[in-house]
Amino acid sequence: MVNNNKIRQRINILQKNIKFLESMRQMSVDEFLTDPRNYLSATRILQISVEAMIDIANHIIAREGLGVPQSYHDAIKILTREGYLQNDKEATFRAMIRFRNRAVHMYDEIDEREIYRIVGEHLGDFQAYIDSIIKRCF
């Protein structure tokens, strides 16, 4: 059985991070790029947010006996297959995991303008994940 408290904790992390990143949306691109603390903190918060998504996915899969994911991408695939996530969002969530992998392993290849674009255009993807999980688990 899924531990709702554990899922709530990760959702709270996601919501707190979204709120912080939403405040960064108010910056102009020049303002965002001028101070490295802006894009460096945004990158780390995005990475942590994807980690929270992965933690939720792996928890649900393990507790519900839905299989053994071989990768983070598999975890998203399993939750989509089992109806926890919407089919039309699977590619988006997998792209978020690819970003997380780049932030962890190829951090020197991430462009600051890409971080600004993600913050400006894709925070709703985190909310879509949260909404799907809440709908199914609570």
Contacts in CASP RR format, 6 or more apart in sequence:
PFRMAT RR
TARGET T0000
AUTHOR 0000-0000-0000
METHOD contacts of the structure
MODEL  1
MVNNNKIRQRINILQKNIKFLESMRQMSVDEFLTDPRNYLSATRILQISV
EAMIDIANHIIAREGLGVPQSYHDAIKILTREGYLQNDKEATFRAMIRFR
NRAVHMYDEIDEREIYRIVGEHLGDFQAYIDSIIKRCF
1 63 0 8 1.000
1 64 0 8 1.000
2 59 0 8 1.000
2 60 0 8 1.000
2 63 0 8 1.000
2 64 0 8 1.000
2 137 0 8 1.000
3 59 0 8 1.000
3 63 0 8 1.000
4 137 0 8 1.000
4 138 0 8 1.000
6 59 0 8 1.000
7 56 0 8 1.000
7 59 0 8 1.000
7 60 0 8 1.000
7 133 0 8 1.000
7 137 0 8 1.000
10 52 0 8 1.000
10 53 0 8 1.000
10 55 0 8 1.000
10 56 0 8 1.000
10 59 0 8 1.000
11 52 0 8 1.000
11 56 0 8 1.000
11 130 0 8 1.000
11 133 0 8 1.000
11 134 0 8 1.000
13 48 0 8 1.000
13 49 0 8 1.000
13 52 0 8 1.000
14 49 0 8 1.000
14 52 0 8 1.000
14 53 0 8 1.000
14 126 0 8 1.000
14 129 0 8 1.000
14 130 0 8 1.000
15 130 0 8 1.000
17 45 0 8 1.000
17 46 0 8 1.000
17 48 0 8 1.000
17 49 0 8 1.000
17 52 0 8 1.000
17 126 0 8 1.000
18 49 0 8 1.000
18 123 0 8 1.000
18 124 0 8 1.000
18 126 0 8 1.000
18 127 0 8 1.000
20 45 0 8 1.000
21 42 0 8 1.000
21 45 0 8 1.000
21 46 0 8 1.000
21 119 0 8 1.000
21 123 0 8 1.000
22 123 0 8 1.000
24 32 0 8 1.000
24 38 0 8 1.000
24 42 0 8 1.000
24 119 0 8 1.000
25 119 0 8 1.000
25 120 0 8 1.000
25 123 0 8 1.000
27 38 0 8 1.000
29 113 0 8 1.000
29 116 0 8 1.000
31 38 0 8 1.000
32 38 0 8 1.000
32 39 0 8 1.000
32 42 0 8 1.000
32 112 0 8 1.000
32 116 0 8 1.000
32 119 0 8 1.000
33 39 0 8 1.000
33 112 0 8 1.000
33 113 0 8 1.000
33 116 0 8 1.000
39 112 0 8 1.000
39 115 0 8 1.000
39 116 0 8 1.000
42 115 0 8 1.000
42 116 0 8 1.000
42 118 0 8 1.000
42 119 0 8 1.000
43 103 0 8 1.000
43 107 0 8 1.000
43 110 0 8 1.000
43 115 0 8 1.000
44 103 0 8 1.000
46 99 0 8 1.000
46 100 0 8 1.000
46 103 0 8 1.000
46 115 0 8 1.000
46 118 0 8 1.000
46 119 0 8 1.000
47 100 0 8 1.000
47 103 0 8 1.000
47 104 0 8 1.000
49 126 0 8 1.000
50 96 0 8 1.000
50 97 0 8 1.000
50 99 0 8 1.000
50 100 0 8 1.000
51 100 0 8 1.000
53 93 0 8 1.000
53 96 0 8 1.000
53 97 0 8 1.000
53 126 0 8 1.000
53 129 0 8 1.000
54 72 0 8 1.000
54 75 0 8 1.000
54 97 0 8 1.000
54 100 0 8 1.000
56 133 0 8 1.000
57 69 0 8 1.000
57 72 0 8 1.000
57 75 0 8 1.000
57 76 0 8 1.000
57 78 0 8 1.000
57 79 0 8 1.000
58 69 0 8 1.000
58 75 0 8 1.000
60 66 0 8 1.000
60 79 0 8 1.000
60 84 0 8 1.000
60 133 0 8 1.000
60 137 0 8 1.000
61 67 0 8 1.000
61 68 0 8 1.000
61 69 0 8 1.000
61 75 0 8 1.000
61 78 0 8 1.000
61 79 0 8 1.000
64 82 0 8 1.000
66 78 0 8 1.000
66 79 0 8 1.000
66 82 0 8 1.000
67 78 0 8 1.000
69 75 0 8 1.000
69 77 0 8 1.000
69 78 0 8 1.000
72 97 0 8 1.000
72 100 0 8 1.000
72 101 0 8 1.000
73 94 0 8 1.000
73 97 0 8 1.000
76 85 0 8 1.000
76 90 0 8 1.000
76 93 0 8 1.000
76 94 0 8 1.000
76 97 0 8 1.000
77 90 0 8 1.000
77 94 0 8 1.000
79 85 0 8 1.000
80 86 0 8 1.000
80 87 0 8 1.000
80 89 0 8 1.000
80 90 0 8 1.000
80 93 0 8 1.000
83 136 0 8 1.000
84 132 0 8 1.000
84 133 0 8 1.000
84 136 0 8 1.000
84 137 0 8 1.000
85 93 0 8 1.000
85 129 0 8 1.000
85 132 0 8 1.000
85 133 0 8 1.000
86 128 0 8 1.000
86 132 0 8 1.000
89 125 0 8 1.000
89 128 0 8 1.000
89 129 0 8 1.000
89 132 0 8 1.000
92 125 0 8 1.000
92 128 0 8 1.000
93 125 0 8 1.000
93 129 0 8 1.000
96 122 0 8 1.000
96 125 0 8 1.000
99 118 0 8 1.000
102 109 0 8 1.000
102 110 0 8 1.000
103 110 0 8 1.000
END
